[in-house]
Amino acid sequence: MKRNGWGTIPEAAEVLGVSSKTVRRRIADGSINARKFGPRLIRVEMSSLEEFGRPLTYRGAGH
């Protein structure tokens, strides 16, 4: 699966291991970069997937 250039929503979903619906929600909230190339054609900037999500910090068993 490609990680650079432009990809489809299903390709982005496969890379992230989430549904296409989740990718569409993240595009809507600005977490993932995408562009429209016509009235219906949406492409995802695949490099933006590397910054998707937030890092987790282990705080120990007592927290």
PDB file with one MODEL, atoms N, CA, C and O in Angstrom:
MODEL        1
ATOM      1  N   MET A   1       0.840  -1.181   0.000  1.00  0.00           N
ATOM      2  CA  MET A   1       0.000   0.000   0.000  1.00  0.00           C
ATOM      3  C   MET A   1       0.884   1.244   0.000  1.00  0.00           C
ATOM      4  O   MET A   1       1.883   1.314   0.717  1.00  0.00           O
ATOM      5  N   LYS A   2       0.505   2.212  -0.807  1.00  0.00           N
ATOM      6  CA  LYS A   2       1.328   3.418  -0.927  1.00  0.00           C
ATOM      7  C   LYS A   2       1.207   4.309   0.301  1.00  0.00           C
ATOM      8  O   LYS A   2       0.151   4.382   0.930  1.00  0.00           O
ATOM      9  N   ARG A   3       2.289   4.977   0.628  1.00  0.00           N
ATOM     10  CA  ARG A   3       2.322   5.884   1.779  1.00  0.00           C
ATOM     11  C   ARG A   3       2.625   7.317   1.367  1.00  0.00           C
ATOM     12  O   ARG A   3       2.695   8.204   2.217  1.00  0.00           O
ATOM     13  N   ASN A   4       2.806   7.554   0.063  1.00  0.00           N
ATOM     14  CA  ASN A   4       3.035   8.925  -0.391  1.00  0.00           C
ATOM     15  C   ASN A   4       2.158   9.205  -1.598  1.00  0.00           C
ATOM     16  O   ASN A   4       1.624   8.282  -2.214  1.00  0.00           O
ATOM     17  N   GLY A   5       2.014  10.461  -1.931  1.00  0.00           N
ATOM     18  CA  GLY A   5       1.130  10.824  -3.015  1.00  0.00           C
ATOM     19  C   GLY A   5      -0.313  10.858  -2.545  1.00  0.00           C
ATOM     20  O   GLY A   5      -0.588  11.095  -1.368  1.00  0.00           O
ATOM     21  N   TRP A   6      -1.230  10.621  -3.469  1.00  0.00           N
ATOM     22  CA  TRP A   6      -2.664  10.672  -3.185  1.00  0.00           C
ATOM     23  C   TRP A   6      -3.258   9.288  -3.297  1.00  0.00           C
ATOM     24  O   TRP A   6      -2.893   8.522  -4.189  1.00  0.00           O
ATOM     25  N   GLY A   7      -4.165   8.962  -2.405  1.00  0.00           N
ATOM     26  CA  GLY A   7      -4.824   7.661  -2.416  1.00  0.00           C
ATOM     27  C   GLY A   7      -6.315   7.813  -2.213  1.00  0.00           C
ATOM     28  O   GLY A   7      -6.817   8.903  -1.938  1.00  0.00           O
ATOM     29  N   THR A   8      -7.003   6.716  -2.351  1.00  0.00           N
ATOM     30  CA  THR A   8      -8.448   6.715  -2.157  1.00  0.00           C
ATOM     31  C   THR A   8      -8.784   6.589  -0.676  1.00  0.00           C
ATOM     32  O   THR A   8      -7.925   6.259   0.142  1.00  0.00           O
ATOM     33  N   ILE A   9     -10.029   6.852  -0.346  1.00  0.00           N
ATOM     34  CA  ILE A   9     -10.479   6.697   1.035  1.00  0.00           C
ATOM     35  C   ILE A   9     -10.352   5.238   1.483  1.00  0.00           C
ATOM     36  O   ILE A   9      -9.879   5.000   2.594  1.00  0.00           O
ATOM     37  N   PRO A  10     -10.754   4.243   0.667  1.00  0.00           N
ATOM     38  CA  PRO A  10     -10.557   2.845   1.093  1.00  0.00           C
ATOM     39  C   PRO A  10      -9.085   2.475   1.301  1.00  0.00           C
ATOM     40  O   PRO A  10      -8.770   1.691   2.196  1.00  0.00           O
ATOM     41  N   GLU A  11      -8.188   3.024   0.494  1.00  0.00           N
ATOM     42  CA  GLU A  11      -6.757   2.764   0.689  1.00  0.00           C
ATOM     43  C   GLU A  11      -6.279   3.339   2.019  1.00  0.00           C
ATOM     44  O   GLU A  11      -5.535   2.687   2.751  1.00  0.00           O
ATOM     45  N   ALA A  12      -6.705   4.554   2.326  1.00  0.00           N
ATOM     46  CA  ALA A  12      -6.327   5.180   3.602  1.00  0.00           C
ATOM     47  C   ALA A  12      -6.881   4.379   4.773  1.00  0.00           C
ATOM     48  O   ALA A  12      -6.200   4.194   5.782  1.00  0.00           O
ATOM     49  N   ALA A  13      -8.114   3.905   4.640  1.00  0.00           N
ATOM     50  CA  ALA A  13      -8.731   3.102   5.701  1.00  0.00           C
ATOM     51  C   ALA A  13      -7.936   1.824   5.936  1.00  0.00           C
ATOM     52  O   ALA A  13      -7.738   1.414   7.080  1.00  0.00           O
ATOM     53  N   GLU A  14      -7.483   1.197   4.861  1.00  0.00           N
ATOM     54  CA  GLU A  14      -6.707  -0.041   4.996  1.00  0.00           C
ATOM     55  C   GLU A  14      -5.370   0.220   5.686  1.00  0.00           C
ATOM     56  O   GLU A  14      -4.949  -0.559   6.541  1.00  0.00           O
ATOM     57  N   VAL A  15      -4.705   1.306   5.318  1.00  0.00           N
ATOM     58  CA  VAL A  15      -3.423   1.656   5.944  1.00  0.00           C
ATOM     59  C   VAL A  15      -3.590   1.854   7.444  1.00  0.00           C
ATOM     60  O   VAL A  15      -2.765   1.394   8.234  1.00  0.00           O
ATOM     61  N   LEU A  16      -4.665   2.545   7.833  1.00  0.00           N
ATOM     62  CA  LEU A  16      -4.889   2.847   9.246  1.00  0.00           C
ATOM     63  C   LEU A  16      -5.560   1.714  10.011  1.00  0.00           C
ATOM     64  O   LEU A  16      -5.541   1.701  11.242  1.00  0.00           O
ATOM     65  N   GLY A  17      -6.150   0.763   9.293  1.00  0.00           N
ATOM     66  CA  GLY A  17      -6.864  -0.330   9.958  1.00  0.00           C
ATOM     67  C   GLY A  17      -8.191   0.126  10.534  1.00  0.00           C
ATOM     68  O   GLY A  17      -8.625  -0.374  11.571  1.00  0.00           O
ATOM     69  N   VAL A  18      -8.840   1.077   9.864  1.00  0.00           N
ATOM     70  CA  VAL A  18     -10.136   1.597  10.302  1.00  0.00           C
ATOM     71  C   VAL A  18     -11.110   1.532   9.128  1.00  0.00           C
ATOM     72  O   VAL A  18     -10.734   1.132   8.026  1.00  0.00           O
ATOM     73  N   SER A  19     -12.355   1.923   9.366  1.00  0.00           N
ATOM     74  CA  SER A  19     -13.352   1.918   8.292  1.00  0.00           C
ATOM     75  C   SER A  19     -13.232   3.175   7.429  1.00  0.00           C
ATOM     76  O   SER A  19     -12.644   4.177   7.836  1.00  0.00           O
ATOM     77  N   SER A  20     -13.802   3.092   6.239  1.00  0.00           N
ATOM     78  CA  SER A  20     -13.865   4.267   5.353  1.00  0.00           C
ATOM     79  C   SER A  20     -14.649   5.396   6.006  1.00  0.00           C
ATOM     80  O   SER A  20     -14.338   6.571   5.814  1.00  0.00           O
ATOM     81  N   LYS A  21     -15.667   5.030   6.778  1.00  0.00           N
ATOM     82  CA  LYS A  21     -16.477   6.031   7.477  1.00  0.00           C
ATOM     83  C   LYS A  21     -15.618   6.820   8.471  1.00  0.00           C
ATOM     84  O   LYS A  21     -15.766   8.036   8.593  1.00  0.00           O
ATOM     85  N   THR A  22     -14.722   6.129   9.177  1.00  0.00           N
ATOM     86  CA  THR A  22     -13.818   6.798  10.113  1.00  0.00           C
ATOM     87  C   THR A  22     -12.895   7.752   9.373  1.00  0.00           C
ATOM     88  O   THR A  22     -12.653   8.864   9.843  1.00  0.00           O
ATOM     89  N   VAL A  23     -12.378   7.340   8.227  1.00  0.00           N
ATOM     90  CA  VAL A  23     -11.513   8.214   7.427  1.00  0.00           C
ATOM     91  C   VAL A  23     -12.293   9.453   6.999  1.00  0.00           C
ATOM     92  O   VAL A  23     -11.768  10.564   7.066  1.00  0.00           O
ATOM     93  N   ARG A  24     -13.534   9.277   6.561  1.00  0.00           N
ATOM     94  CA  ARG A  24     -14.354  10.426   6.157  1.00  0.00           C
ATOM     95  C   ARG A  24     -14.592  11.382   7.329  1.00  0.00           C
ATOM     96  O   ARG A  24     -14.586  12.599   7.144  1.00  0.00           O
ATOM     97  N   ARG A  25     -14.800  10.841   8.531  1.00  0.00           N
ATOM     98  CA  ARG A  25     -14.977  11.702   9.713  1.00  0.00           C
ATOM     99  C   ARG A  25     -13.701  12.473  10.022  1.00  0.00           C
ATOM    100  O   ARG A  25     -13.758  13.653  10.368  1.00  0.00           O
ATOM    101  N   ARG A  26     -12.557  11.821   9.902  1.00  0.00           N
ATOM    102  CA  ARG A  26     -11.283  12.487  10.177  1.00  0.00           C
ATOM    103  C   ARG A  26     -10.964  13.527   9.105  1.00  0.00           C
ATOM    104  O   ARG A  26     -10.332  14.539   9.411  1.00  0.00           O
ATOM    105  N   ILE A  27     -11.379  13.308   7.868  1.00  0.00           N
ATOM    106  CA  ILE A  27     -11.226  14.330   6.832  1.00  0.00           C
ATOM    107  C   ILE A  27     -12.085  15.538   7.203  1.00  0.00           C
ATOM    108  O   ILE A  27     -11.639  16.681   7.098  1.00  0.00           O
ATOM    109  N   ALA A  28     -13.312  15.280   7.634  1.00  0.00           N
ATOM    110  CA  ALA A  28     -14.240  16.363   7.993  1.00  0.00           C
ATOM    111  C   ALA A  28     -13.726  17.201   9.157  1.00  0.00           C
ATOM    112  O   ALA A  28     -13.917  18.417   9.178  1.00  0.00           O
ATOM    113  N   ASP A  29     -13.065  16.551  10.140  1.00  0.00           N
ATOM    114  CA  ASP A  29     -12.575  17.321  11.289  1.00  0.00           C
ATOM    115  C   ASP A  29     -11.158  17.862  11.093  1.00  0.00           C
ATOM    116  O   ASP A  29     -10.615  18.519  11.982  1.00  0.00           O
ATOM    117  N   GLY A  30     -10.560  17.587   9.929  1.00  0.00           N
ATOM    118  CA  GLY A  30      -9.243  18.136   9.600  1.00  0.00           C
ATOM    119  C   GLY A  30      -8.065  17.311  10.071  1.00  0.00           C
ATOM    120  O   GLY A  30      -6.924  17.742   9.906  1.00  0.00           O
ATOM    121  N   SER A  31      -8.293  16.131  10.657  1.00  0.00           N
ATOM    122  CA  SER A  31      -7.198  15.287  11.142  1.00  0.00           C
ATOM    123  C   SER A  31      -6.410  14.650  10.005  1.00  0.00           C
ATOM    124  O   SER A  31      -5.224  14.352  10.152  1.00  0.00           O
ATOM    125  N   ILE A  32      -7.068  14.446   8.879  1.00  0.00           N
ATOM    126  CA  ILE A  32      -6.450  13.852   7.689  1.00  0.00           C
ATOM    127  C   ILE A  32      -6.657  14.827   6.541  1.00  0.00           C
ATOM    128  O   ILE A  32      -7.756  15.347   6.347  1.00  0.00           O
ATOM    129  N   ASN A  33      -5.585  15.074   5.774  1.00  0.00           N
ATOM    130  CA  ASN A  33      -5.669  15.982   4.634  1.00  0.00           C
ATOM    131  C   ASN A  33      -6.233  15.266   3.415  1.00  0.00           C
ATOM    132  O   ASN A  33      -5.824  14.150   3.094  1.00  0.00           O
ATOM    133  N   ALA A  34      -7.168  15.912   2.746  1.00  0.00           N
ATOM    134  CA  ALA A  34      -7.754  15.376   1.522  1.00  0.00           C
ATOM    135  C   ALA A  34      -8.161  16.524   0.622  1.00  0.00           C
ATOM    136  O   ALA A  34      -8.324  17.657   1.076  1.00  0.00           O
ATOM    137  N   ARG A  35      -8.323  16.225  -0.649  1.00  0.00           N
ATOM    138  CA  ARG A  35      -8.732  17.218  -1.637  1.00  0.00           C
ATOM    139  C   ARG A  35      -9.784  16.621  -2.557  1.00  0.00           C
ATOM    140  O   ARG A  35      -9.819  15.414  -2.792  1.00  0.00           O
ATOM    141  N   LYS A  36     -10.636  17.492  -3.068  1.00  0.00           N
ATOM    142  CA  LYS A  36     -11.607  17.096  -4.087  1.00  0.00           C
ATOM    143  C   LYS A  36     -11.001  17.388  -5.456  1.00  0.00           C
ATOM    144  O   LYS A  36     -10.490  18.481  -5.700  1.00  0.00           O
ATOM    145  N   PHE A  37     -11.062  16.412  -6.331  1.00  0.00           N
ATOM    146  CA  PHE A  37     -10.578  16.552  -7.704  1.00  0.00           C
ATOM    147  C   PHE A  37     -11.764  16.394  -8.644  1.00  0.00           C
ATOM    148  O   PHE A  37     -11.768  15.516  -9.507  1.00  0.00           O
ATOM    149  N   GLY A  38     -12.750  17.231  -8.477  1.00  0.00           N
ATOM    150  CA  GLY A  38     -13.972  17.141  -9.264  1.00  0.00           C
ATOM    151  C   GLY A  38     -15.160  17.063  -8.338  1.00  0.00           C
ATOM    152  O   GLY A  38     -15.002  17.167  -7.121  1.00  0.00           O
ATOM    153  N   PRO A  39     -16.354  16.880  -8.890  1.00  0.00           N
ATOM    154  CA  PRO A  39     -17.555  16.902  -8.058  1.00  0.00           C
ATOM    155  C   PRO A  39     -17.654  15.743  -7.064  1.00  0.00           C
ATOM    156  O   PRO A  39     -18.244  15.902  -5.996  1.00  0.00           O
ATOM    157  N   ARG A  40     -17.089  14.587  -7.395  1.00  0.00           N
ATOM    158  CA  ARG A  40     -17.224  13.424  -6.506  1.00  0.00           C
ATOM    159  C   ARG A  40     -15.900  12.776  -6.119  1.00  0.00           C
ATOM    160  O   ARG A  40     -15.859  11.979  -5.182  1.00  0.00           O
ATOM    161  N   LEU A  41     -14.830  13.098  -6.816  1.00  0.00           N
ATOM    162  CA  LEU A  41     -13.548  12.422  -6.623  1.00  0.00           C
ATOM    163  C   LEU A  41     -12.776  13.036  -5.465  1.00  0.00           C
ATOM    164  O   LEU A  41     -12.349  14.188  -5.539  1.00  0.00           O
ATOM    165  N   ILE A  42     -12.594  12.259  -4.385  1.00  0.00           N
ATOM    166  CA  ILE A  42     -11.844  12.698  -3.203  1.00  0.00           C
ATOM    167  C   ILE A  42     -10.585  11.854  -3.106  1.00  0.00           C
ATOM    168  O   ILE A  42     -10.638  10.631  -3.230  1.00  0.00           O
ATOM    169  N   ARG A  43      -9.468  12.502  -2.887  1.00  0.00           N
ATOM    170  CA  ARG A  43      -8.204  11.801  -2.690  1.00  0.00           C
ATOM    171  C   ARG A  43      -7.581  12.247  -1.375  1.00  0.00           C
ATOM    172  O   ARG A  43      -7.637  13.418  -1.000  1.00  0.00           O
ATOM    173  N   VAL A  44      -6.990  11.284  -0.693  1.00  0.00           N
ATOM    174  CA  VAL A  44      -6.366  11.503   0.616  1.00  0.00           C
ATOM    175  C   VAL A  44      -4.869  11.682   0.421  1.00  0.00           C
ATOM    176  O   VAL A  44      -4.237  10.936  -0.328  1.00  0.00           O
ATOM    177  N   GLU A  45      -4.309  12.672   1.096  1.00  0.00           N
ATOM    178  CA  GLU A  45      -2.859  12.847   1.089  1.00  0.00           C
ATOM    179  C   GLU A  45      -2.273  11.772   2.011  1.00  0.00           C
ATOM    180  O   GLU A  45      -2.358  11.885   3.234  1.00  0.00           O
ATOM    181  N   MET A  46      -1.685  10.742   1.424  1.00  0.00           N
ATOM    182  CA  MET A  46      -1.268   9.561   2.183  1.00  0.00           C
ATOM    183  C   MET A  46      -0.216   9.887   3.239  1.00  0.00           C
ATOM    184  O   MET A  46      -0.165   9.228   4.277  1.00  0.00           O
ATOM    185  N   SER A  47       0.625  10.894   2.990  1.00  0.00           N
ATOM    186  CA  SER A  47       1.641  11.249   3.992  1.00  0.00           C
ATOM    187  C   SER A  47       1.005  11.826   5.259  1.00  0.00           C
ATOM    188  O   SER A  47       1.620  11.797   6.325  1.00  0.00           O
ATOM    189  N   SER A  48      -0.222  12.350   5.154  1.00  0.00           N
ATOM    190  CA  SER A  48      -0.889  12.900   6.342  1.00  0.00           C
ATOM    191  C   SER A  48      -1.333  11.797   7.303  1.00  0.00           C
ATOM    192  O   SER A  48      -1.658  12.079   8.456  1.00  0.00           O
ATOM    193  N   LEU A  49      -1.351  10.560   6.845  1.00  0.00           N
ATOM    194  CA  LEU A  49      -1.761   9.452   7.705  1.00  0.00           C
ATOM    195  C   LEU A  49      -0.728   9.160   8.787  1.00  0.00           C
ATOM    196  O   LEU A  49      -1.062   8.609   9.837  1.00  0.00           O
ATOM    197  N   GLU A  50       0.534   9.532   8.530  1.00  0.00           N
ATOM    198  CA  GLU A  50       1.594   9.286   9.513  1.00  0.00           C
ATOM    199  C   GLU A  50       1.384  10.105  10.785  1.00  0.00           C
ATOM    200  O   GLU A  50       1.846   9.710  11.856  1.00  0.00           O
ATOM    201  N   GLU A  51       0.694  11.237  10.679  1.00  0.00           N
ATOM    202  CA  GLU A  51       0.465  12.088  11.834  1.00  0.00           C
ATOM    203  C   GLU A  51      -0.894  11.853  12.467  1.00  0.00           C
ATOM    204  O   GLU A  51      -1.254  12.524  13.435  1.00  0.00           O
ATOM    205  N   PHE A  52      -1.657  10.898  11.924  1.00  0.00           N
ATOM    206  CA  PHE A  52      -2.998  10.618  12.425  1.00  0.00           C
ATOM    207  C   PHE A  52      -2.922   9.981  13.804  1.00  0.00           C
ATOM    208  O   PHE A  52      -2.011   9.201  14.082  1.00  0.00           O
ATOM    209  N   GLY A  53      -3.865  10.307  14.657  1.00  0.00           N
ATOM    210  CA  GLY A  53      -3.895   9.746  16.009  1.00  0.00           C
ATOM    211  C   GLY A  53      -3.061  10.572  16.953  1.00  0.00           C
ATOM    212  O   GLY A  53      -2.505  11.607  16.588  1.00  0.00           O
ATOM    213  N   ARG A  54      -2.988  10.094  18.164  1.00  0.00           N
ATOM    214  CA  ARG A  54      -2.175  10.779  19.160  1.00  0.00           C
ATOM    215  C   ARG A  54      -1.362   9.747  19.917  1.00  0.00           C
ATOM    216  O   ARG A  54      -1.832   8.629  20.132  1.00  0.00           O
ATOM    217  N   PRO A  55      -0.158  10.097  20.322  1.00  0.00           N
ATOM    218  CA  PRO A  55       0.683   9.155  21.043  1.00  0.00           C
ATOM    219  C   PRO A  55       0.104   8.824  22.421  1.00  0.00           C
ATOM    220  O   PRO A  55      -0.482   9.678  23.086  1.00  0.00           O
ATOM    221  N   LEU A  56       0.274   7.616  22.816  1.00  0.00           N
ATOM    222  CA  LEU A  56      -0.158   7.187  24.152  1.00  0.00           C
ATOM    223  C   LEU A  56       1.039   7.191  25.094  1.00  0.00           C
ATOM    224  O   LEU A  56       2.152   6.847  24.698  1.00  0.00           O
ATOM    225  N   THR A  57       0.805   7.577  26.326  1.00  0.00           N
ATOM    226  CA  THR A  57       1.851   7.590  27.337  1.00  0.00           C
ATOM    227  C   THR A  57       1.443   6.622  28.441  1.00  0.00           C
ATOM    228  O   THR A  57       0.355   6.724  29.007  1.00  0.00           O
ATOM    229  N   TYR A  58       2.338   5.683  28.735  1.00  0.00           N
ATOM    230  CA  TYR A  58       2.078   4.737  29.807  1.00  0.00           C
ATOM    231  C   TYR A  58       2.305   5.424  31.138  1.00  0.00           C
ATOM    232  O   TYR A  58       3.368   6.000  31.371  1.00  0.00           O
ATOM    233  N   ARG A  59       1.314   5.367  32.013  1.00  0.00           N
ATOM    234  CA  ARG A  59       1.420   6.058  33.300  1.00  0.00           C
ATOM    235  C   ARG A  59       1.533   5.100  34.467  1.00  0.00           C
ATOM    236  O   ARG A  59       1.472   5.527  35.620  1.00  0.00           O
ATOM    237  N   GLY A  60       1.693   3.834  34.200  1.00  0.00           N
ATOM    238  CA  GLY A  60       1.832   2.867  35.279  1.00  0.00           C
ATOM    239  C   GLY A  60       0.488   2.253  35.658  1.00  0.00           C
ATOM    240  O   GLY A  60      -0.564   2.742  35.246  1.00  0.00           O
ATOM    241  N   ALA A  61       0.529   1.192  36.438  1.00  0.00           N
ATOM    242  CA  ALA A  61      -0.674   0.443  36.788  1.00  0.00           C
ATOM    243  C   ALA A  61      -1.573   1.197  37.750  1.00  0.00           C
ATOM    244  O   ALA A  61      -2.772   0.921  37.784  1.00  0.00           O
ATOM    245  N   GLY A  62      -1.066   2.116  38.517  1.00  0.00           N
ATOM    246  CA  GLY A  62      -1.861   2.812  39.524  1.00  0.00           C
ATOM    247  C   GLY A  62      -2.648   3.996  39.018  1.00  0.00           C
ATOM    248  O   GLY A  62      -3.351   4.639  39.797  1.00  0.00           O
ATOM    249  N   HIS A  63      -2.554   4.307  37.736  1.00  0.00           N
ATOM    250  CA  HIS A  63      -3.227   5.509  37.211  1.00  0.00           C
ATOM    251  C   HIS A  63      -4.379   5.157  36.347  1.00  0.00           C
ATOM    252  O   HIS A  63      -5.053   6.045  35.825  1.00  0.00           O
TER     253      HIS A  63
ENDMDL
END
